[in-house]
Amino acid sequence: MIAKRISKTINLFRFWFVACGIALLSGCSSQQPMATVDYVDLQRFMGDWYVIANIPTFLEKDAYNPVESYQLNADGSIATTFSFNDGAFDGEQKMYHPRGFIRNSTTNAEWGMQFVWPIKADYRIVYLDSEYQYTVIGRNSRDYVWIMARSAQIPDLVYAELRELVITLGYDASLLQKAPQQVRD
């Protein structure tokens, strides 16, 4: 029981450490600002997004079945749940609950993602298809990126096109990793 509490405390410490590091480094970019999509209908964007590929943060390095879920709050913020199985498809399920804040209400495509108060990390919707089935989330610093979809598997051609987009945005393709997703019933 004590060992489990210590383990949870250590994991929480790691989470906060990584979140602070991401937020601090987000301002250290010499790249041009990354353009976002013209407009995001927040109601349509809400729901589950399966992580298909990413340049993983520390927390995501051993994530299986990663899913990012969004819910619009009455105050305009976005309740977020990031869930995954740790280390294997049947690994322990982990969940984190950052909160999103719209930074540009004209487009709804620039968010501040808050893992720890008061820091809001850069989060930009840089691609979104017209059917709201595929999205790419980027950051000005080009350190992390997420290719996500409404389903756990996507056609190879769609993945290749989204990967190419990530490269044209200035990301190092060698760092992009497919996320292990198991098709669910």
N, C-alpha and C positions, 0 to 999 in steps of 0.2 A: 504494500500500500504506500509506504513512504517512498520507495524507489519509483513508483509510478508518478507520484506527485513531483519528485525531483525531475524526472524525465519531462513531464509537462512544463515545469518551470523553465527548464533549459530550452525546450522547443519554443516557448513563448519568448524567451530572451533572444533567441536566434531570429525569430520572426521580426521583432521590434528592431533589432540591430540591422537586419537586411533592409527593412522598410526605411529606416532613417538613412542608410547609406544610399539607397536608390534615390530618395528625395534630394539628398545633398548633391549627388552627382548629376542630377537632372539639369542643374544650372551650369554645368561645366562643358558646354558644347560649343565648338567653333563652326558647326554646320549651319546652313541656312534653315530658317524655320520650315517645318514640314507642313505642307498643305493638307487640309482635311477635305472631306466630302463637302458638298455645298449645303446639304441639309440632312438631318436625321430626325425622322418621326419617332419620338421617344417611345410612344405607346407600341409601335411596331418593333422597336429594337429590344424591348423588354423580353425577358424569358431566358431560356437556356441557350448557351453557345458552347459547343464542344471545341476544345483546343485541339486543332489538327496538327499544328507545328508552331514552334516558337524559338526564340533565343531565350532559354530559361533563366529565371531568377534562381537564387539559391534554393528557395522553397520548391521550385518546379523541377529540379534536376532529376528526381527519382519519382515523378508523378505519373501514375497510370490512371486512365479514364478521367483526365482533368476536364472540369466543366465550370464555366463562369455563368452565374445566374444573376439577372438584374430585375429589380422591382422598383417602380417609380413611387416615391413617397409623396404624401400630400404637400410637404414643404418644398418639393421640387428636387430634393436630393435623391440619389439612387442607392437603395440597399443592395449590396452585392454579396454574393456567397461564392467563394471559390472552393470547390471540393475536388478531392482526388483520393485514389488509393495509394498509400505510401509503399513504394518499392516493388509492387507486384499487383496484378489484377485482383488478387484476393487479399491484398495488404490492408492494413488499418486505414479506415477512412478518416481523412483530415478535412477540416473546414476552417476557412478564414472569412472574416466579414468586414472588408473595407467598405467605405462609403464614397460614392461618387458625387461630385458637385459640378454642375454645368458652369463652365467659364465663359462660353460664348453662346448666349441664348438666341442669337440670330441663326446659327447653324446647328446648335446642340451637338457639335462634333468635337469640341474641346472640353475635356473634363479635367478636374483635379481629383485624383484618387487618394483618399486619406486612409492610410494604414495606422498612423499614429498622429494624434493631435499635436501641433497645429499644421503639420506638413501635408501638403496636397501634391502628390507626384503627377507629372505630365502624363496625359493619356489622351491620344488623338485617334479618332476614327478616320482613317486615311483611305479606306475603301469600303464600300457597301453596295452590293448589287441591288437592283431595283426590286427584287422579290424578298429582300432581307433574309437571304439564305446563307450568304458568305460575307465575312468582314475581315478587315485587317486593322489591327490596332497598333499604332506606332508611338514613338517618343522622339522629340526633337534631338535628343542626344544620340539617337540611333544605337542605344545599348540593348534595348529589349524590344521585341516585336511578337505579335500573336496573330496567327492565321486561325480563324474560327469559323465554324459552320453550325447550322441547326441540327445536323446529324453527325454521328460519330465517324462516318466514312464519307469521303467525297471522291468524285471521279479523278483519275490521274491527270487528265487534261486540265481540269479546274485547278488542281493543286499546282501543276507546272506554271500556269498563268499567274497564280497568286504568288508563287515563289519568285517568279521573274519580276513582278511588281515590287516585292520586298527588296530585291537587288537594285532596281532602278531608284528606290528611295534612299539608297546609300548604305544599306546594311551589308555586312560581311556574310555571304551565303554559306561559308564553311561553318558558321556558328549556328545556323538554322537547323533545328532538330525536329523530326516528326514525333508527335506525342503518341505514346502507346494508347490506343483506343480499342476496346473490346466491343464488338457489336452486341447490343443488349436486346432482349426479347421485348 
